[in-house]
Amino acid sequence: MSDIEYMNECMVRDLAVMLIEDYEISIPEALDILYNSETYEKLQDARTGLYFQSPIYVYDFLQHELKNGKIA
């Protein structure tokens, strides 16, 4: 596993925990939301550099996407 892959996995874990806490949902529901999001797609693209940001910063993108149906 590369460093970027490891950082992505840690980010996914942190984002899932935040979803679980904020929306009071199960682990599978949180992962389903995350894995099917545009935010996750951007996170997987190393060129975006999102893997290097704080989980709170990336979670803000995810919350915006959940409210508005897209990141921007």
Backbone bond lengths (Angstrom), bond angles and torsions (degrees), N, CA, C in turn:
res aa  C-N    CA-C-N  psi(-1)  N-CA   C-N-CA  omega(-1)  CA-C   N-CA-C  phi
1 M - - - 1.452 - - 1.530 108.21 -
2 S 1.315 115.15 131.78 1.460 119.65 179.55 1.534 110.03 -79.38
3 D 1.317 115.36 168.23 1.462 120.60 178.38 1.528 111.00 -61.46
4 I 1.328 117.05 -40.83 1.465 120.97 -179.39 1.527 110.25 -65.53
5 E 1.312 117.45 -42.72 1.461 120.94 178.09 1.528 110.73 -61.42
6 Y 1.319 116.06 -41.97 1.461 120.66 178.88 1.527 110.77 -63.37
7 M 1.328 116.23 -44.53 1.461 120.39 179.67 1.529 110.90 -64.16
8 N 1.332 117.06 -37.08 1.467 120.87 176.80 1.519 110.69 -63.97
9 E 1.320 117.12 -43.80 1.459 120.79 179.90 1.522 111.17 -63.30
10 C 1.317 117.24 -40.17 1.469 120.96 176.92 1.520 110.50 -64.68
11 M 1.331 116.33 -39.36 1.463 120.73 178.61 1.525 110.24 -64.24
12 V 1.323 117.27 -44.40 1.466 121.16 178.89 1.525 110.10 -59.11
13 R 1.312 116.60 -44.63 1.466 120.49 178.10 1.525 110.83 -57.53
14 D 1.333 116.17 -49.08 1.459 120.62 -177.58 1.526 111.91 -64.75
15 L 1.330 117.09 -41.35 1.464 120.80 179.56 1.527 110.67 -65.85
16 A 1.315 116.98 -40.54 1.468 120.75 178.49 1.524 110.61 -62.45
17 V 1.314 117.35 -42.60 1.468 121.09 178.61 1.526 110.01 -61.54
18 M 1.316 117.39 -42.10 1.464 120.55 179.32 1.527 111.08 -64.31
19 L 1.329 117.00 -41.95 1.465 120.45 177.23 1.528 110.76 -61.38
20 I 1.313 116.50 -44.72 1.467 122.12 -179.60 1.525 110.35 -59.86
21 E 1.312 116.63 -45.37 1.461 121.12 -178.20 1.527 112.22 -70.08
22 D 1.331 117.43 -43.78 1.465 121.24 -175.23 1.527 113.14 -75.38
23 Y 1.328 116.88 -37.20 1.463 120.44 -174.82 1.534 113.52 -106.49
24 E 1.336 115.71 -0.85 1.467 121.95 179.86 1.536 111.19 50.63
25 I 1.321 114.69 55.16 1.460 121.96 -179.92 1.527 109.45 -118.15
26 S 1.315 115.87 170.52 1.459 120.96 -179.16 1.533 110.95 -80.74
27 I 1.309 115.32 167.16 1.467 120.89 177.66 1.526 110.72 -59.71
28 P 1.351 119.69 -49.01 1.473 118.82 179.22 1.533 113.00 -60.19
29 E 1.329 116.84 -37.50 1.466 119.47 178.23 1.526 111.11 -65.24
30 A 1.317 116.53 -43.18 1.462 120.64 179.78 1.522 111.17 -63.33
31 L 1.317 116.24 -43.64 1.465 119.57 179.65 1.523 111.32 -67.19
32 D 1.322 117.10 -36.46 1.460 120.95 177.67 1.524 110.42 -62.72
33 I 1.320 116.32 -46.39 1.468 120.45 177.35 1.520 110.56 -59.12
34 L 1.306 115.82 -48.76 1.452 120.63 -176.75 1.523 112.56 -64.84
35 Y 1.338 117.34 -50.78 1.459 120.82 -176.63 1.529 113.38 -65.37
36 N 1.319 117.36 -21.31 1.460 121.02 179.62 1.522 112.87 -101.17
37 S 1.311 116.99 15.19 1.461 120.92 -177.08 1.528 111.58 -99.26
38 E 1.318 113.51 156.76 1.464 120.75 173.28 1.534 109.45 -67.12
39 T 1.316 116.39 -32.23 1.465 121.10 178.04 1.525 110.30 -59.64
40 Y 1.333 116.45 -44.45 1.470 120.21 178.85 1.523 110.34 -64.13
41 E 1.317 116.51 -40.13 1.462 120.66 178.06 1.530 110.57 -59.36
42 K 1.326 115.85 -44.16 1.478 120.41 178.42 1.532 110.68 -67.05
43 L 1.320 116.88 -37.08 1.459 121.66 179.15 1.526 110.94 -62.21
44 Q 1.317 117.39 -36.82 1.460 121.89 -178.84 1.525 113.17 -74.09
45 D 1.323 117.01 -16.82 1.465 121.97 177.84 1.527 108.32 -88.38
46 A 1.316 116.76 104.51 1.472 121.36 -175.71 1.523 112.25 -58.57
47 R 1.328 117.04 -24.56 1.471 120.01 -179.00 1.517 112.73 -65.73
48 T 1.346 117.94 -22.89 1.465 120.36 -179.88 1.518 112.12 -74.78
49 G 1.326 116.84 -25.88 1.461 121.43 -179.03 1.518 113.65 74.99
50 L 1.340 118.09 8.18 1.463 119.70 -179.23 1.521 112.49 -62.82
51 Y 1.315 117.38 -31.44 1.468 120.76 179.79 1.521 111.72 -59.48
52 F 1.327 117.02 -21.04 1.456 123.31 -176.03 1.537 111.92 -93.45
53 Q 1.324 117.24 -7.94 1.463 122.10 -178.13 1.524 110.38 -86.63
54 S 1.315 115.81 171.23 1.464 119.50 177.74 1.527 109.13 -75.48
55 P 1.326 117.22 150.13 1.463 119.92 177.64 1.530 112.98 -58.31
56 I 1.311 118.12 -34.82 1.465 121.42 179.21 1.523 110.46 -64.09
57 Y 1.311 116.65 -40.21 1.470 121.83 177.94 1.525 110.11 -62.18
58 V 1.316 117.82 -47.49 1.461 122.28 -178.94 1.529 109.89 -69.16
59 Y 1.330 117.27 -36.08 1.462 121.14 178.69 1.525 110.84 -62.21
60 D 1.318 117.24 -32.96 1.459 121.15 176.65 1.531 110.39 -60.93
61 F 1.334 117.30 -41.17 1.467 121.52 176.02 1.530 109.72 -61.40
62 L 1.321 116.52 -44.76 1.459 121.27 -178.05 1.527 110.64 -64.30
63 Q 1.311 117.95 -43.65 1.464 120.91 178.50 1.524 110.94 -61.67
64 H 1.324 116.46 -42.63 1.459 120.46 178.23 1.526 110.10 -61.67
65 E 1.327 116.35 -42.95 1.461 120.91 178.58 1.532 110.81 -62.90
66 L 1.318 117.84 -42.08 1.461 120.92 -179.61 1.526 111.72 -65.34
67 K 1.319 117.23 -34.65 1.457 121.33 179.58 1.522 112.32 -77.09
68 N 1.340 116.23 -39.11 1.460 121.29 -170.84 1.523 115.37 -110.48
69 G 1.316 117.31 -5.81 1.464 120.65 179.34 1.512 114.47 83.51
70 K 1.328 117.16 -3.00 1.458 121.14 176.17 1.515 109.35 -158.84
71 I 1.326 116.41 164.91 1.468 120.27 -176.42 1.517 111.33 -68.96
72 A 1.320 116.98 -53.26 1.469 119.40 -175.03 1.504 112.07 -115.20
